[in-house]
Amino acid sequence: MKINVKLITSFLGIVLIGGLTGYVAFTGINDVFIIFDIIADETTPELLLLGEIESLSHVLQLNAINYVLLVQSSATSQRSQEEIEEFNKTNLKLVGTIIELKKLEEEEGEKAEGLEEKDIKELEEEFLQQIIGLKAKLQFASLTLIGEINGETDSPKILAMIDEIEIAQEELNEVIETRIEQEKQELERRNTLADEITSNASDFIVIVSLVGVIFVACLGIFVSKTISKPISKLQNATNEILNGNLSISLDIKGSDEMSSLSNSFNKMTTFISKSQDKIQCQLLELTLLDKQKDDFLSMLSHELRTPLVPINGICEILLDKDSEISQEQRELIQSINSNSSRLGVLIDKLLLIQKLELGKYNYDVKNINVKEIMHEIYSDNFTIMSKRQIEFTNSTKDDNVIYGDKNSIHLIFSNLINNSLDFLPKENPRIEIGTESLVGKTVFFVKDNGSGIATEHQEKIFKKFYQSDLSFTRKHGGFGIGLAICKKLVTEMSGTMWVESQEGKGASFYFTIKNGDKN
């Protein structure tokens, strides 16, 4: 199953369970309200009607007795007539109330059909018949009493009728009170039933909610495991690869995206493993080639330097014999001596760059006074500058202390100055050396008024064997390793090196060395 299908299914399951729980809760609460409404609708009106019947029957009795009393007191016929009218009104109200009660009982009897309660309808009809019969008895006795009064209010017959009215009234009251008591008991029974239903509904809602929560939790755990477990495996496998274990493989079964990702991951690790093996082989080959190159350079440097020593020695001996050689021969010998010396310098540079790259160069890092070392560099180069009529100045004014290797700094300045010498103009050549102070470090510089360096070459001239002019007719020689040596030495002393130049306006080389402790 796809991951998106799992997520959608989980979401729909949660929505379904939530909806079902809400529906059950709503239905249960609604049923409780309906039960209470039924209790109120069915019980309260009947109790009210029974109370009204009881009250009207008393009024009817009183109307009849009042009529007798009015006759006994020789009251006017008008008052007696009013009492008769009041009796008739009460009688009509009583009849209407009984009819209303009858309708209500009939409706309740219809609602009771189909219930397990036994003979509810028959009991209601029997009660109505009792009410109607007793009402008729009371009404008949009252009407008879009124009709029999012809001025003989004290006759035994009249007194017997009054007793009969009172007996009928008492019977009616007894039936009504019994019915009221039954209705109260029924109301209490229904309230108890409603409480039970409410309690059951609450329990059912709680159970359904708990089942829903458990189902959602189980569904969430299942979906989480089906997604998080493969991701955890993938993370662990990735960490294994980071630790160099390329033999790791994922085994995630299924038909979802994680299974496809597992297969792709295994293919990737296989590819990386093969690529790494290939790279290792190539690295071994390159290491071997690099060693062969270093061995070759070492051997070449040694073999080239070996014949240079006697060549320079012979040239010096021949140059000392002023009278035995001609001027032309002298110039040739000087050329041989100069070129052999130049070749010796190039060999020294090759050996030096080899030591730097192999990490075999020995640094003697210590505190160095800036003014003192700059004076030494100026003095070392002053003679050759004077011979070549080059304006050479030292603008160092700082008395800082730097922390570096003295021989390396001499070598850097030697390369930079020699580099400037190759590009100086014939007229008014100038070279300036000096320093500038910055926070925590000192900037050294070599400036000249030579031909300058094109912008596109300024970043590349510090690379080993880089030549800005590769033509066979170039004016300046060299292998292109002097600046590479300078850059390497500065970097090893935790400094930086750069050049600022415009073509035709000279070049300024800068490098930084961190300050040391003056104390």
N, C-alpha and C positions, 0 to 999 in steps of 0.2 A: 504494500500500500504506500502511495506517495505521501511525503511529509505534509504537503498542503491538504491532502484528503484527510489525513489523521487530524490535523488541526481543525479543519472544517467540521469533521464528525464530532470531535470533542466539543466544539463550540455549540453545535446543534444539540448534542446530548445535554449539555449544561442548561441551554435555553429550555429544552423539553422538560427536564426535571424541575427547573425553576417554575416553569409555567404550570406543570402538574401540581406541584406543591402549593402554588398560589391559588389554583382552581379549587383544590381540596379544602384549603383554608377558607376561601371565600364561600364555598358551598356549605361547609360546616357552620360557619358564623351565620350565614343566611338562614339555614334551617333552624338555628336557635332562635333567631328573631321571629321567624314564622311561627314557631311553637308558642312563644310568648304572646304574639299577636292573637293567635287562636284562643289561647287561654283568656286573654283580656276580652276578645270579641264574644266568646261563647258564654263565659261565666258572669261577667260584670252586668250585661244587659238583663240577664234573667234574674239576678239578685235584685236589681232595681225594680223590675216589673213586679216581683213577688212582694217587695216592700210597699210598692204603690197599691197593689191589690189589698194588702192587709190594712193599709191606711184608709183606702176608700170604703172597705167593708165596715170599719169603725165609724166612718162618717155617715154611711148609710144607716147604720144602727142608731146613731145619735139623731139623725134626721127624723126617724120614725118615733123615737122616744120623745124628742122635743115637741113633735106634733101633739102627742098625748098630753104632755105637760102644758102646752099652750091651751089645749081644750079644757083641761082641768082648771086652769087659772082664768077661764072665761075670757081669753084673749080675743081680739077682734078677728073677724073672718079673714081680713086682709093678711094679717101676720100668719095665720094658719095656712092661707093659700101660698104665701111666700115659702113657708117651710116645705109644703108639698112640692113646689117647683124645685127647691133646692134638693129634695129627695130624688126627684126625677133626673136632675143633672148629674148627681152623684152616681145614680144607677147607670146612666148612659156612660159615664167615664169608666165605671167599673166594668161594664160590658166591653167597652173598647179596649181596656187594658187586658182583659182576659183573652180577647180575640188576638191582640198583639202577642201575648204570651204563647197562645196556641200556635201562631205562625212561627214564632221563634223555636218552639219545641219541635215543630214539624221539620224545620230546617236542620236542627241538630240531629233529629232522627235520621234524616237523609244522609248527613255526614257520618253518622255512626254506622251506616250500612257497610258491611265488608270488614268491620273491625272484629277483634276477638271478644270484645265485651258483650255479655249475653243479655238479650232481651231489653236493650236500652230503649228502643222505640216503644215497646209495649209498656214499659214502666212510665215513660213520658205520657203516653195516652191515658193510662190509668190515673196518673196525677191530675191531668187536665179534667178528666171526667169528675174526679172528686171536687176540684175547684168549682167547676161549672154547676155540679149538683148542689154543693153547699151554698154557692152564690144564689142559685135559684130558690133554695130553701129559705135563705135569709130574705131574699126579695119577696117571696110569696108570703112569708110570715109578716113582713113589714107592711106589704100592701093590704093583707087581710086585716091587720091591726088598724090601719088607717081607715079601711072601708067599714069596719064594725063600729067605729066610734060614732054614736048618735047622742052624745051627751051623757052616756053611762060609762064614765071613765073608771068607775070603781068596781065594775062588775067582775065576778070571778073569771069570766071568759076573756076579758081584756087583760087581766093580770096573767092569765095562762099564756096568752099570745106574746106578752112581753117576755115572759120566761122562755118561751120557745125561740124568740129572736135572739135572746142572750145565749141560749144553748147553741143555736146555729152559728152565732158569731164565734163562740168559743171553739166549736168544731173546725170552723174555717181557719181561725187563728192557729189552731193546733196543726192542721194540715200544712198551712203556709210555713209555720216555724219549723216543722219537720223537714219540709222541702228546702227551706233556707239552710238548715243544718246539713242536709245532704249535699246541697250545692257547695257549701263551705268545705265539706270533706272532699268533694270532687275537685274543688279548686286546689286544695292542699295536695291531693294525689297528683294532679296535673303539674303542680309546681315541683313536686318531688321528681316526677317523670322528666320534666324539663331540665332539672338540675342534673339528673343522670345522663340525659342526652347531651347536655352541655359538657359535662365531664368526659363522656365518651368521645365527643367531637374534639375536645381539646387534646385528649390522649391520642386520638387518631391523627390529628394534625401534627403533634410532636413526633409520632412514630414515622409518619410520611416524610416530615422534614429531616429527621435523622437518617432515614433510608436514602433520601435525596442527597444529603451531605456526604454520606458514606459512598454512595455511587459516584458522585462528582469527584470525591477524593481519590477513589480507586481509579477512575478514568484519568484524572490528572497524573497520578503516579505512573500509570501504564504509558500514557503518551510521553511523559517526561523521561521515563526510562528508555523508551524506544528512540528518543531523540538525543538525550544527554549522554547515554551510555556509549553510543558510537562516537560522539564528539569527544568524550573523555578518552576513548581508545585512540582516536586520531591525535589528540593532544599529547598523550604519552608517547605515541610513535614518533611524533615530530620532535619531542625532547630527546628521544633516543638518537634520531638522526643528527640533532645538534651536537650530541655527545660523540658523534662519529660512528655510530652503529648503523651501517647501511644494510645490514642483513635483516632488519626488522620488516615485518609484513603484517598487514591488517587482514582479519578474517571476519568481515561483517556480512552476515547472510541477509537475504531479503530482496525485495524488488523496488525499494525506494531509492531516493537520491543518495543516501548514505552508503548504500551498497555500491552504487556507481562510483561515488567518491572514493570508496575503499579500493576498488579496482584501479582507478586512475592513480591513486596514491602508490599502490604497489608497482604500477608501471613506472611511475616517476622515480621511486627508490631504485628500481632495477636500472633505469637509464642513468641515474646519478652514480650508481655504483660502477657501471661500465665506464662512464665518463671519467670518474675519479681514477679508475685503474689506468685508463688511457692517459690522463693527465700525469699520473705518477710516473708512467713510463717516459712520457715526454720530459717531465721534470728531471728524471734521472739522466736522460740524454743531454738535456741542457746543462745540467750540473757537470756532466762529464766534459761537454764541449767547453764550458766556462773554465774548468780546470785545465783543459788542454790549452785554451787560449792564454790563461795565466802562466802556465808552464812555458808556452811559446814566447810570451812577452819577456818572461824572466830570462829564458835562454837567449832570446834575441838581444836583449839589453846587455847581457853579460858578454855575448860574443861580439857585439858591436863596440862595447866599451874597451874590451881587451886590446884591439889594435889601435885604438885612439890614443892610448897612453904613449906608446913609442912614437906615433906620428907627431904628436904635440912636442915630445922631447926632441926629436930630430929637427923639427922646425925651429925650436928655440936655439939649438946648437948652430944651425946654419945661419940664423939671423944674427948671432953673435960675431960671425966672421965677416966683418964689414968690408975688408979689402979683397976677399976672395970671391965675392959674388957681385954680379952687375945689378943695376937698379931694377931691371926687368925681372931678374931672378928673385930679387928681394920681394918684389910685389907679388910674384907667384907664390913664394913661400908664405908670405903674410896671409894671402888668400886661403892657402891650405890650412894654416894654423887657425884662422878665423872660422872657417867652415867646420873644422874638426871640433873646435870648442863649442860651436853652435849645436853640432850633432851630439856632443856630450851633454849639453843642457837638455836637449829633447829626450835623451835616454834617461837622464835623472828624473825628468817629469813623468815619463812612462812608469818608471819604478815607483815613484811617489804615489801616483794615482792608483797603481796596483795595491800598494800597501793600504791606502785609505779605503779602498773598496773591500779589501780582505779584513779590515779592522786590525791591521798589524802596525799601524802608525802609533808611535809612543807620544802621548801628550804629557807635558809637565805643567799642569795648571796651577797657578799661584797668583798672588797679588802683584800687580805691575804698575809702576808710576807712569802715567800717560806721557807727561812732558819728557821724561828720561828716554823712553823707548822711541818717541818721535824724533828726538835729537839724534839718537843712534841711527835711525833710518835715513835721516837727512844727511848725516855725515858719511854714511856708506855710499851714498849716491852722488854726493856733491862733486867729486873729482870727475866722474864721467860726464856729468852735466856741464861742467866748466869746459872740458875738452871739446864738447859738441856745441858749445856756445848756446846752451838752453837756459832760459830764465827759470830757476828752480827755487821755490820758496816754501817755508814751513810756517803756517799760520796758527800753530798750536799755542793756546794761551791757558788751557785748562790744566789744573794740577790734580786731576782726579786719579783715583786708583781703580784699575780694572782687574777682573779675575779671569785670566786666560793663559794661553801658552805663548811664551815669548818667541820661540822659533817659528811657530805658525804665523804669528803676526808679521815677523820679518819676511817670511816667505810670501805672504799675501801681498805685502807692499812691493816686493821684488817683482812679482808677476804683473801687478797692475802698472807699475812704473815702466817695465819693459814693454808691456802692451801699448802704453801711451807713446813710447819712443818710436814705435813702428808707424804711428799715424800722425806725427807732428808735421806741421808745415815747415818749409825751408826758411821762411822769413818770420822772425820774432816768435820762435817756439817757446811755449810756456808750460810748466808743470807745477802744480801746487798741491802740497799735502797738508793735512790739518785735522782738527777734531771739533766736534760740537757736543755740548752737554745736554742730555735729556734725563728725565726722571728714571733713576735706577740703571741707566746705561750710558755709554759714550759712543758717539757716531764718528767713525774714521772716514776720510775721503781722499781720493786722488782725482784732481781735475786737470784737464789739458785743453788746449785750443786746437786740437787736431781736426780730422775730417768728420768726426762724429759717427753716430750709428743710426741707421734707418730704424724707424719705429717697428717695422715688422720683424726685425732681427733682435730687438732688445730682450725679449723673453727667452730666446733660443740660444744666445751666446754663452749661457752658463752650462749648456749641455756638452757632454764629452764628445770631442772630435767634430763639433759643429763649426762650419766655415761659412761666413756670409758670402764669400766669393769663391766659387769652386772652379773657376776657369783656369786654364793653363797659363794665361797671361796675367794672373793676379800679381799685384805689386808687393804683397806681404805674405811671408811664409808662415810656418808654424803648423802644428798638428791640431790646434783647437782644443788643447787640454789645460792651458794655463788658468783660464777663468773657471773651468770645472773644478780644478784643484782649490782655487780660492773659495768657491761656494761651499765645497765639502768641508774645508777647514773651519769656515765661519759657522756652518751648521753644527759641527761637532762641539763648538764652544757656545752653543745655545744662542747664536746670533742670527741676523738676517742680512741679506745682501741684495742690492739692486743698482740699477744704472739710470741716469737721467741724461738724455742727449737729444740734440737736434742735428740732423745731417748738415755738415758744413760749419757747425758752431761748437765743435768740441764735445767731450764726454766727461761726465762726472760719475765716478764709482763710489758707492757708499756701503759700509758694513757696520754692524753694531756689535759691541762686546759689553756684557753686563758689568756693572761696577762692583768693585771689591770693598774690602774693609780698610780704611785708612790707618786704623790702629794696628 
